[in-house]
Amino acid sequence: MKSVLIIDDEAYARDHLGRIIEKKGYRVFTAGTGEEGLGIYKANRPDCVFLDILLPGIDGEDVLGYLKEFDPAANVYFITAQEDIISTKKAENMGARGYLSKPIFVDEVIKLLDSVV
């Protein structure tokens, strides 16, 4: 079964996005911190990661760096409510495949997953 990891400190955002993805037949892992997300990634190697940029402790940019060291082929997309702090080009230069803006739209997530996973 294909799987997705959502790393976001907002429980509502994690749960809402997780339910959407589960309904499409994916296994979903969630984490509220970067540290927790790294552990889940290493244990489960999900097919795709949705990673909030602003996290307590290790921020999303650092988490991305650790993920890419561990697995250079990791499919990571930033998610953010503050679009002004990220651009597609910046995300890609850091090793992410892109980013999604909050609020996240169902069609956008499904289209992305269908193209990546």
N, C-alpha and C positions, 0 to 999 in steps of 0.2 A: 504494500500500500504506500502511495506517495505521501510525503509528510511535509509540514510547514511548522516553523518555529516563529512565534511572535514574541518579541522582547519589547515591552512597553511598561512604564511604571503606572499607567492609568488602568486600573482593573476593568473599568467599563470598556475602554478601547480594546483591550486584549480579548475580553469575553465576547464582545460584539463581533469583532473581526473573526475570532475563532469559530463562532457559530456559523457564520457565513461560509467559511472555508470547509468546515465539517460537513455541511449540507451538500457540498459538491463532491464528497467522497474522500477527502484528504484526512489523514491523521494529523491532529494539531497538538503541538506542545506550546506552553506559554511560560513566560518568565517575567518577573517584575523588576529585575535588576540585571545589569550587564554580567555580573559574576554568575548569577544563576543561569542566565542564558548560555554563557560559555560552557558551563558544565553539562547542560542539556544537549548542546550541539555536539560536544565531544562524545557523549554517551549514545546519541541517536542518529547523528549525521542526517538531519532533515534535508529535503530536496531544495527548500527555499527558506529564507529568513526575512521577516519584516522587522526592522530594527529602528526603534525610536532614537532620535539623535540626542535629546535631552533626557538623561537618566541620572538617578542618584548614584554616587560612587563612580564607577567607571562609565564615562559617557559613551554615546553611540559611536563616535569616531574611533575611540580607542578599542571598543569591542570589535569593530570592523577590522582593525589592524590585527588583533589577536586571532580572529576567525580566519583571516587570510594567511596568517603564518601557519596555522594549524591545517588549513585546507584551502590552498590557492584557488580552487575551482568553486568555492562556496558561492551560491546565488543569493546575494544580499541586496535588499532594497530598503533604503531609509524611509521612515514615515515621520512626518512632522506636522505640527500645527503652525509652525513659524517658518513659512516658506522663505522669508527673507534671509535665513541663515544657511540655506542650501540651494544649489542649482544642480541641474542634471549633470552639467560638465564637472562641477566640483565633486559631486557624488561619484561619478565615474573615475575621476582622477584619484580618488581615495580608494578605489577598488570595488565600489558598489556598482550594481547594474543600473541604478537610477533611484528615484524616490517617488513616494506618493504623498499628497497633501491631505491632511485631515480637514474636514471630515472625509473619510474614505468611502468611495462609492462602490457598491457591489459589483457592477458591471466592469469597472476598472480592475478590480482585484481578480476577478475570474478570467478576464482577457489576459492579464499578465501571467497568471498561473498556467493557463492553457499554452502560452507561448514559451514558458520556461521549463515547466515540469513535465 
